[in-house]
């Protein structure tokens, strides 16, 4: 097949490489000319995705992947189009469809009969059918039945996209049965699947029966995680006040098959979990459980700063190191990272908040409005925000002068016994 992947970001580019590695001819379309230039040179535009650099070089060198800024021209040559353009929401969860609408109009200009269009960007329920289907019809001049349209959510983590594409079933929902059949056939040709024995039905491509069911599945699985983490965080706050180690409680609960409590943490960040529950609430404003969990998780940075103040004392004029700017360990990404509300809460209490992250340069931290810190510089207190592997080997000598540490990820080793340390969800040592 000829395939166009629209948007060569941290999900779109690995998808394009995956399709090309299966032997298909792939056009990667992106509005960023620099990204297009880098991809055509076989250079990954962003670091950290396992196997991307090697595979990208291979598929570009043999001509299977070519990047372009002309989406319509690429679509006109393609049998299938996969759209992975970001969709943003505001603080109230209202989607901003600007980029998605623009990409959809560009796709429509090149759309020809028989082409499959698949949206992989997470969408509110009903968007594929009620918003994008009419736009594609209007922009292409085709009848609604002249092309196939499905929603098939990405279900991968950055850093391990290729492994996750094999491991998790691919969900597909069509706007009609013919579209669904075309979507299933397409993904069966471009993906490989590991054998899974813990699934109710065989691993592979699953037709959920409608675009709406597929849209809801992505929102539901992500919202579940947010609600679960919110519950764990509330358990942690209760345990702190009652001398209980919440981690041992969670381990005990999860020893039987009906309990799957997640770990508490200082923040929930990234492009997915902080956003998609709000997107679900846009569809279902009566979902009080979802709203309460989102509020509980958003309050955790302030909770940890309050925990530091209660343990350390007045933070006015104190230098407090926030360890980690990335929202998740091992990933160079600050999207909705808890570092920002943590720094804001420290600043509001008069502290001098500085930030360390082994994945970022000083200039990169400053570009995010953060003040860089280097290990070995004096400080008064610290908060562990990100579970970077580097921090597992951290020792008091790395933070000279620090008297109090709040471990928001339960990652520090036992060399901190002589420092006042509070692990989120436990009593002070």
C-alpha positions, 0 to 999 in steps of 0.5 A, a space after each residue: 500500500 501507499 500510506 500517508 501519516 499526518 503529523 510526525 510527532 512522538 507517535 506519528 513518526 514511529 507509526 510511519 516507520 512501523 508501516 514502512 518497515 512492513 514494506 509499505 510506501 509511506 509519506 510522512 506529512 507535517 507542517 513543520 519544515 524542519 521536521 520534514 528535513 530531518 526525517 528525509 535526512 534519516 535523523 530522528 527529530 526527538 530523542 528517547 524513542 527505542 529503536 526509532 533512530 535505527 529503523 528510521 535510517 533504514 526505511 529512509 535509505 531504501 526509499 520506503 519513507 519520505 516526508 513532505 509538507 504537502 499533505 494533500 499531494 501525499 493523500 492523493 497518492 495513498 490508499 490509507 491515511 492515518 491522522 495523529 495531529 495533536 488535539 488540545 483542551 483548555 483548563 475547562 476541558 474544551 477542545 481546540 480543534 484548530 489543528 485537527 480541522 486544518 489537517 482534515 481539510 488538507 486530507 480532504 483536498 487529496 482524498 480519492 474514492 476507496 481511500 481509508 482515513 483513520 483518526 488516531 488522535 484521542 477525540 471526544 465521543 462523536 467527533 469522527 462521525 459528526 465533525 470530521 466525516 462531514 468535513 471530509 465529504 465537503 472538502 473532497 466532493 466525494 459522497 460519504 460512502 465513497 471512502 472509508 472512515 474509522 477511529 483507531 486510538 493510539 495506545 502506546 507510551 513514548 519511549 516504547 512505541 514499537 513494543 506497545 504496538 505489538 503488545 496491545 490489541 488495536 481497537 477500530 471503530 468505523 462509521 459504517 460496516 464497510 469502513 470497519 472492515 477496511 480498517 481491520 484489514 489495514 491494521 492487520 497488514 501494517 502491525 505485528 502482534 505478540 501472543 497474549 494469553 491474558 485476553 478475553 479474545 485473541 490479540 490483534 485488531 478488534 472491531 468495536 462496532 462503531 467509531 463512538 465505541 472506539 472513541 469512548 474506549 480510549 477515553 475510558 481506559 485513560 480516565 480509569 487510570 486518572 480515577 485510580 491514581 486519584 483514589 491512591 493519592 487520597 489513600 496516601 494523604 490519609 495514611 500520612 496522618 495515621 502513621 501508615 505506610 500506604 505502599 504496604 497497604 496497596 501491595 497487600 490489597 493487590 495480592 488478590 485479583 480484584 484489586 488493582 490500586 495504582 501507586 500515589 504520586 506527586 503529579 500526573 502529567 503527560 499528554 494523556 492522563 491530565 487531558 483525556 478525563 477533562 475531554 470525557 467530562 466535556 462529553 459527560 459533565 455529570 461524571 462526578 467521580 471523574 471530576 473529583 479524581 481530576 481535582 484530587 490529582 491536580 492538588 498533589 503538587 500543593 499537597 507535597 509542598 505543604 508536606 514539606 513546609 509542615 516537616 521542614 518549617 517556614 520555607 521563606 528564603 529557603 532554597 528548595 531543589 525540585 528533582 525532575 522536570 519531566 513528567 515521567 522518568 526516562 522521558 524528555 517531556 514536560 507536557 503538563 508536568 507537575 514541576 510547574 505547579 510544584 515550583 509555583 507552590 514553593 514560590 508562593 511560600 517564599 522559597 527559592 525553587 530550583 530544578 534539576 533534571 539529568 535529561 535537560 540542559 540549563 538553557 532548556 530548563 530556563 526556556 521552560 521558566 525554571 531555574 537550573 540546579 546542579 548536584 553538589 550545590 548547597 540547598 536547604 530542602 528537596 522534593 523528588 518530582 520525577 522517577 528518573 533512574 538516576 535518582 535511585 543512586 542519589 545520596 545526601 552528598 549530592 545535595 549538600 546542606 539539605 535537611 528535609 526531603 519529600 520523596 514524591 515517587 518513593 524512589 530514594 535509597 536508604 542512604 537518607 536515613 539521617 536526613 528528615 525524609 517524608 515519602 508521600 503516603 507514609 509517616 516521617 522517618 
